[in-house]
Amino acid sequence: MLRKLRVSGILLIFGLVIEALSLLWNTAASFMSFAVFGGLCFASGILLFLYSLVSSNTTGLND
């Protein structure tokens, strides 16, 4: 479970970095990177986090 949480955290941070960097430019490609790549990383991080909570069959994080 801890590995899934780490991966989801990395995906969330990566998505936020992509979205923050895409705000520095004013082109159509920056909007596409914001919406597609940043949004995809962000959404997959959230979904992986929720999946790791639901699929967990242990009572604690250290198991």
LOBA-342011 format. One record per residue (C-alpha): chain; x, y, z. Coordinates in Angstrom, 3 decimals. Example, Ala and Ser with C-alpha at 12.3 -4.5 7.8 and 13.67 -1.06 7.14 Angstrom:
BEGIN
<r chaine="A" X="12.300" Y="-4.500" Z="7.800"/>
<r chaine="A" X="13.670" Y="-1.060" Z="7.140"/>
//
This chain:
BEGIN
<r chaine="A" X="0.000" Y="0.000" Z="0.000"/>
<r chaine="A" X="2.836" Y="2.398" Z="0.776"/>
<r chaine="A" X="4.303" Y="1.922" Z="-2.685"/>
<r chaine="A" X="0.987" Y="2.832" Z="-4.321"/>
<r chaine="A" X="0.732" Y="5.918" Z="-2.135"/>
<r chaine="A" X="4.249" Y="6.992" Z="-3.063"/>
<r chaine="A" X="3.572" Y="6.520" Z="-6.770"/>
<r chaine="A" X="0.311" Y="8.454" Z="-6.544"/>
<r chaine="A" X="2.090" Y="11.275" Z="-4.713"/>
<r chaine="A" X="4.795" Y="11.385" Z="-7.373"/>
<r chaine="A" X="2.155" Y="11.502" Z="-10.115"/>
<r chaine="A" X="0.349" Y="14.344" Z="-8.359"/>
<r chaine="A" X="3.548" Y="16.343" Z="-7.935"/>
<r chaine="A" X="4.578" Y="15.664" Z="-11.539"/>
<r chaine="A" X="1.154" Y="16.782" Z="-12.777"/>
<r chaine="A" X="1.333" Y="19.978" Z="-10.739"/>
<r chaine="A" X="4.831" Y="20.733" Z="-12.033"/>
<r chaine="A" X="3.680" Y="20.256" Z="-15.632"/>
<r chaine="A" X="0.686" Y="22.522" Z="-15.034"/>
<r chaine="A" X="2.817" Y="25.176" Z="-13.338"/>
<r chaine="A" X="5.396" Y="25.160" Z="-16.137"/>
<r chaine="A" X="2.731" Y="25.367" Z="-18.821"/>
<r chaine="A" X="1.422" Y="28.593" Z="-17.270"/>
<r chaine="A" X="4.666" Y="30.335" Z="-18.210"/>
<r chaine="A" X="3.898" Y="30.290" Z="-21.955"/>
<r chaine="A" X="1.029" Y="31.687" Z="-24.009"/>
<r chaine="A" X="0.710" Y="29.175" Z="-26.822"/>
<r chaine="A" X="-1.737" Y="26.485" Z="-27.791"/>
<r chaine="A" X="0.843" Y="23.805" Z="-27.016"/>
<r chaine="A" X="1.131" Y="25.027" Z="-23.444"/>
<r chaine="A" X="-2.622" Y="24.740" Z="-23.006"/>
<r chaine="A" X="-2.552" Y="21.229" Z="-24.451"/>
<r chaine="A" X="0.226" Y="20.225" Z="-22.074"/>
<r chaine="A" X="-1.735" Y="21.788" Z="-19.215"/>
<r chaine="A" X="-4.962" Y="20.018" Z="-20.091"/>
<r chaine="A" X="-3.689" Y="16.691" Z="-21.415"/>
<r chaine="A" X="-0.407" Y="15.816" Z="-19.747"/>
<r chaine="A" X="-0.864" Y="17.681" Z="-16.479"/>
<r chaine="A" X="-4.488" Y="16.672" Z="-16.157"/>
<r chaine="A" X="-3.715" Y="13.055" Z="-17.000"/>
<r chaine="A" X="-0.945" Y="12.831" Z="-14.391"/>
<r chaine="A" X="-3.098" Y="14.591" Z="-11.829"/>
<r chaine="A" X="-6.166" Y="12.420" Z="-12.482"/>
<r chaine="A" X="-4.175" Y="9.180" Z="-12.505"/>
<r chaine="A" X="-2.527" Y="10.151" Z="-9.207"/>
<r chaine="A" X="-5.913" Y="10.778" Z="-7.609"/>
<r chaine="A" X="-7.386" Y="7.561" Z="-8.999"/>
<r chaine="A" X="-4.394" Y="5.499" Z="-7.875"/>
<r chaine="A" X="-4.652" Y="7.030" Z="-4.400"/>
<r chaine="A" X="-8.347" Y="6.188" Z="-4.163"/>
<r chaine="A" X="-7.750" Y="2.696" Z="-5.522"/>
<r chaine="A" X="-5.026" Y="2.064" Z="-2.956"/>
<r chaine="A" X="-7.423" Y="3.075" Z="-0.177"/>
<r chaine="A" X="-10.249" Y="0.874" Z="-1.430"/>
<r chaine="A" X="-8.169" Y="-2.193" Z="-2.284"/>
<r chaine="A" X="-6.255" Y="-2.211" Z="0.990"/>
<r chaine="A" X="-6.935" Y="-5.325" Z="3.041"/>
<r chaine="A" X="-4.719" Y="-4.362" Z="5.976"/>
<r chaine="A" X="-5.548" Y="-2.335" Z="9.043"/>
<r chaine="A" X="-2.367" Y="-0.241" Z="9.141"/>
<r chaine="A" X="0.114" Y="1.383" Z="6.829"/>
<r chaine="A" X="3.098" Y="-0.621" Z="8.032"/>
<r chaine="A" X="1.744" Y="-4.026" Z="7.021"/>
//
